[in-house]
Amino acid sequence: MDNQNICYEQPLNERVRVLLRLEFLFEQFHFFLNQESAWASRSALQALFEILNLTARSDLKSELRKELDRHGNALNRLRKTEGVDTQTLNTVLDEVHEASTRIQQTDTVALEDVRQNDFLGSIRQRSVIPGGTCLFDLPGLHHWLLRDAAVRQEHLRHWIVPFTPWQQGVQLVLRLIRNSAVSSTESAENGFFQRSLDSNAPSQLIRVALAAPSTVFPEISGGRHRFAIRFMEQNDPDQRPAQTPETVSFRLTCCVI
């Protein structure tokens, strides 16, 4: 979101879905890392635990490298396109290569140290229980939260460092995906819009931008062959949202690369 637009995104495959979740969690972690309150440190720890859960898949590292390599190959093919800025293309290809190399060289020992950390493990185990991390359950956590903010922040930075190559790789892939297409202005009559997709060039991500502020929000559903957008109104969160009867103008981007 910027001052002019609110952007909504819908992934169209599982790989992009995982990347968006990781991006969200890394942003959440760093937001709370830079705050000094004990409640912020609690929230940073919760984001860290979710990152640990999401990155526990044994194939995620190879999947992320495959995605970077796929983008590198797609960008390399652009060399034959007339009018391509070769210098910019080479810069991006260097970024892709460096990100893939950093992921390949991830410090697996440091990663495992974080996963096996007794202090984190005890909190992580209790965090799935409603109210399970309160004072009487985890006095060690309470003691840590009472320490100086700079000490807590240093510990949090130490625990997230092994994931930095993954974070950088996720950010790069999503930047390439988001910048892979030009947006168009569309209209949704009675709050509904539908479009077919080219199955020979599978889309990765649908982006819908609305002028801010907006009285509606999109519910996006889609698959390999088509997607649909319903623009909903919900002035009162105690009531169910309803599809708007109005015509909604929006910016649409179908990211293919």
N, C-alpha and C positions, 0 to 999 in steps of 0.2 A: 504494500500500500504506500502511495505517496500523497502529496497534498491534493492532487487532482483526481486520482483514481483509486479504486479498491479492486484488487485482483484476487480471483478465485481460481484454484487449479484442481484438475481431476486427472490422476494417472490412468493410463490405459493398459498397463501391464504390471505384473508383480514386481519386477526389478525397479521400475521408477517409483512404485509405491513405497518400497523399502528405503530408497534414496531420500524421498521426501520426509519420511519419518525420521531418518537419521539427521537430516538437515534441521528439522524442528527441534530435536533433542539436543543437538550441539548448540543451537542458538539459545535454547532454554538454559542449558548449563552455564554458558558464558554470561548470560544476562544476570543470573543470580550470583555467579562467581564474583562479579564486580560490585556487589553490594555487601555491606558489613554486618547486617543483622544476623542473629542466630537462625531466624526463620528463613532467610535467604540461603544460608548454608544448608539447611535441611532440604530446601527445594533443589539446590544444586546436586546434593547427594541423590535425590530421587531421580533426577535426570540422568546422572551417572549410572544408576542401577538399570534404568531402561536401556541405556546405550549398551551396557554389558549384556543384557538379555537379547537385544536385537543383533549384536555382533557375535553372539555365541554360535551362530550357524557356521559350520566348518567350510561351507562353500562360498561364504560371502566375500572373502578376500579375492578369490579367483573370479567371482562374478563381477566385482568392481573393476578388476584389471581387464576382463573381457570387454566391459562396457567402454573403458578408456581406449582400448585397442580398436574397437568398432568405430568409435568417433575419429580416431586417428586415421583409419583407412578411408572413412567417408571424406574427411578433410583433404587427404592426399589426392583423391579423385578430382578435387576442385582445381588442381593445378592445370588441368586441360581446359578449364572454363575461361573464355575470353573475358578480360577486364578484371580478373581476380587480383587483389593486392597481394603479391607474393611475399612481401616482407611481413605483413600482418599474419598471413597464413603460416609462415615459418615460425613466427613467435608463438602462435597458438599450438602448433605441432610440438614445439619444444616444451611447452607447458604440459601437454598430454604425456609426452615421454617421461618428463621428470616426475610427474604425479604417479605414473605407473611404476617407475623405478622405486620411488619412496615406499609405495605400498608393498612391493615385493621385498624390500629390505626392512619391513616393519620389525621392530624389536619384540620378537615373540616371548622372550624371557620376561621383559618388563610388562607385557600384556598379561602374562600368566601370573606374575606377582600381584597385579591389581586384582585379578579374578580370585586369587587364593588368599588375599589379605584378610586376616582374622577379624579385624575391627570392622571392615566393610561387610564381610560375610555375615556377621552377627546382626548388623543393622538391616542388611538386605533381606535376611530371612524373616525378620520381624515386620518389615515394611509392608508385606502383603496382608498383614492382619490389621483390620480397622483399629486405629489408635495404638498399634503395637509398638511404636517407637517412643512412647511417653516415658517420663522420668523413672517410674518404678520398674519398667521393663528393661531399660537400657541406661543404667547410671553412667556407663562409660561414654555413651554418646552425649549425655547431658554435661559431663565433665569437659568433653571436647568442645561443645558449643559455648561453654563459658570462657574458653581461651580467647586471646586477643584475635580480632578479625584478621590481621595480617598473617597470623600463624595458620588459621583455618584456610585462608585463601592459598597459602603456599602449599598446604597439603592437597587441596583440591587440584591445583595446577599440576602437582606431581602425579596425581592419579590419572589426569586426562592426557598427559603428554604422549603416552604410547599410542593414543588414538588419533593424534594429529595428522599423520599421513592419510588416514581414512577420511577425516573431516575435509582435508584439502581436496582429495579425490572426488568426494561427493559434491562439494561446491563447484568444482570444475565441470563435472559431467552435467549437473543441472544448469549451469550457466550456458554450456554449449547447446543443450536441449532447448532452453528458453529463447536463445538467440537464433534458433535455426529457421525461424519463419517470420514472415511479415504479417502483422495483424490487419484485420479488415473490419469495417463498420457494418454491423448487422442489426436487424430488427426482429423482435420476437412478438408476433401478434398474439393478443390474449395471453401473453406471458409464456408462450411456448415456441421453441425453436428446435429443429431437427436437421441433421445433415448426414449424408453417407460419406464413408471414408474409402480411400483407395487401399484395398487389401494388399496390393503389390508394393506399397510403400507405407508400412504400418506406422500410424501415429503413436507417439510416446506419451503426449501430454496435451490436454485441452486447457487453455487459459481464457478466462472471461474477465474483462475489465469493465467496471461501472464507474460513472462519474460520481465523485464524492461531494456531498453526502448522498446516500441512496436509500430509498424506502423499501427496496426489494433486495433479495439475495438469490443466487442461482443454486438449484439442485441439479447436478450434472450426472448423467449416467451414460455409460458407453462401453463399447467393445471393439473388436477388430474391424467391424464393417460399418458401424454407424454410432452416432451419439445423439443424445437429446438433452435439452436444457429447459427446465421449468423455473420461472422466476416467481419467487414466493414472497408474500407479505406476512409479517408477524409483528404487529405493533405492540401486542401484549404477550410477553413470554409465558403467561399462564394459560394462553389459548393456543390451539394448534395452528401452524402456518397454513395459508391458503394461497393457491395460485392466483396471481394478479390478473384482472381482466384487461389491464392496460397494455399498450404496445411499448415494449422496452427497447431502447437503443443501447447497444453495447459494442465493445471491441472484442473480437474473437481471434485467437491464435491457435492453430493446429500444428504442434511441434512434431516434426517427422523424423529428424535426423537420428 
